[in-house]
Amino acid sequence: MLRAGADVIKICTSGGISSAHDDPDDQDLLDEEIAAVVDEGHRHRGRPVAAHAQGRAGILAAIRCGVTSIEHGFGIDDEGCDLIGERGTFLVPTLSTAFQPLDPRKTAPWRYEKKLRWNERTKENIAAAMARKVNIAVGTDAGITPHGQNPFELSYLVELGMSPIDAIRAATSNSARLLGVADTLGTLRLGYAADLVLCAEDPLRDIGALSAPENIALVAQQGVVRKYTLADSGSSQDLSPAPGQRSLHAVARP
């Protein structure tokens, strides 16, 4: 992967819900193997290592051995939260996988049973981790959750107890920190890349506003406007609301 030019290495330290012959509670790599991968990443210009880790054993092993992020973390407990705090690891809970319904008529019985068994555990454990104020960044499970539906992840965080502003920070400034680009992205600051969206509704009142495309009035990527639905006001754009108009709410993108 390093020879192929990968910026991030991802490993599996636990089994999974979508795999037939292992379980999230299985630890799939020895501590020594995890540590070797992390060491290789560090020795090759500090490449970070992410770990698919769903069950407790895989989570603890990955954090102990120095991974940058835990992807999923469904079985995280107090010991895992303590370790995350000590090591500065990030948790990316991918809650869309737990909230996304699964039709028993369209999936194998073993997968349906495993998902049912883990969904409530996931919600309880991630809610407890959020209450512990661990480092949380936002991501979805590519291939499991459809692309383009990332903002729903913020709604799930809020449903489990996170405040809307903290959910937005998890998706912007925290995610930028995890990705190592916090010096240019993730916050609205002079000199930073102009990556942002303007929302016609206040996401601090309703975080779901960010999930509705019709609410997104402007999308800017690296300073290039990709979407713009504001009324043309002439040669310059005044974004302050006129009497009776809705305010616009800016959110930096990671």
Secondary structure in CASP SS format (residue, H / E / C, confidence):
PFRMAT SS
TARGET T0000
AUTHOR 0000-0000-0000
METHOD secondary structure of the structure
MODEL  1
M C 1.00
L C 1.00
R C 1.00
A C 1.00
G C 1.00
A C 1.00
D C 1.00
V C 1.00
I E 1.00
K E 1.00
I E 1.00
C E 1.00
T C 1.00
S E 1.00
G C 1.00
G C 1.00
I C 1.00
S C 1.00
S C 1.00
A C 1.00
H C 1.00
D C 1.00
D C 1.00
P C 1.00
D C 1.00
D C 1.00
Q E 1.00
D C 1.00
L C 1.00
L C 1.00
D H 1.00
E H 1.00
E H 1.00
I H 1.00
A H 1.00
A H 1.00
V H 1.00
V H 1.00
D H 1.00
E H 1.00
G H 1.00
H H 1.00
R H 1.00
H C 1.00
R C 1.00
G C 1.00
R C 1.00
P C 1.00
V E 1.00
A E 1.00
A E 1.00
H E 1.00
A E 1.00
Q C 1.00
G C 1.00
R H 1.00
A H 1.00
G H 1.00
I H 1.00
L H 1.00
A H 1.00
A H 1.00
I H 1.00
R H 1.00
C C 1.00
G C 1.00
V C 1.00
T C 1.00
S E 1.00
I E 1.00
E E 1.00
H E 1.00
G C 1.00
F C 1.00
G C 1.00
I C 1.00
D C 1.00
D H 1.00
E H 1.00
G H 1.00
C H 1.00
D H 1.00
L H 1.00
I H 1.00
G H 1.00
E H 1.00
R H 1.00
G C 1.00
T C 1.00
F E 1.00
L E 1.00
V E 1.00
P C 1.00
T C 1.00
L C 1.00
S H 1.00
T H 1.00
A H 1.00
F H 1.00
Q C 1.00
P C 1.00
L C 1.00
D C 1.00
P C 1.00
R C 1.00
K C 1.00
T C 1.00
A C 1.00
P H 1.00
W H 1.00
R H 1.00
Y H 1.00
E H 1.00
K H 1.00
K H 1.00
L H 1.00
R H 1.00
W H 1.00
N H 1.00
E H 1.00
R H 1.00
T H 1.00
K H 1.00
E H 1.00
N H 1.00
I H 1.00
A H 1.00
A H 1.00
A H 1.00
M H 1.00
A H 1.00
R C 1.00
K C 1.00
V C 1.00
N C 1.00
I E 1.00
A C 1.00
V C 1.00
G C 1.00
T C 1.00
D C 1.00
A E 1.00
G C 1.00
I C 1.00
T E 1.00
P C 1.00
H C 1.00
G C 1.00
Q C 1.00
N C 1.00
P C 1.00
F H 1.00
E H 1.00
L H 1.00
S H 1.00
Y H 1.00
L H 1.00
V H 1.00
E H 1.00
L C 1.00
G C 1.00
M C 1.00
S C 1.00
P H 1.00
I H 1.00
D H 1.00
A H 1.00
I H 1.00
R H 1.00
A H 1.00
A H 1.00
T C 1.00
S H 1.00
N H 1.00
S H 1.00
A H 1.00
R H 1.00
L H 1.00
L H 1.00
G C 1.00
V C 1.00
A C 1.00
D C 1.00
T C 1.00
L C 1.00
G C 1.00
T C 1.00
L C 1.00
R C 1.00
L C 1.00
G C 1.00
Y C 1.00
A C 1.00
A C 1.00
D C 1.00
L E 1.00
V E 1.00
L E 1.00
C E 1.00
A C 1.00
E C 1.00
D C 1.00
P C 1.00
L C 1.00
R C 1.00
D C 1.00
I H 1.00
G H 1.00
A H 1.00
L H 1.00
S H 1.00
A C 1.00
P H 1.00
E H 1.00
N H 1.00
I E 1.00
A E 1.00
L E 1.00
V E 1.00
A E 1.00
Q E 1.00
Q C 1.00
G C 1.00
V E 1.00
V E 1.00
R E 1.00
K E 1.00
Y E 1.00
T C 1.00
L C 1.00
A C 1.00
D C 1.00
S C 1.00
G C 1.00
S C 1.00
S C 1.00
Q C 1.00
D C 1.00
L C 1.00
S C 1.00
P C 1.00
A C 1.00
P C 1.00
G C 1.00
Q C 1.00
R C 1.00
S C 1.00
L C 1.00
H E 1.00
A E 1.00
V E 1.00
A E 1.00
R C 1.00
P C 1.00
END
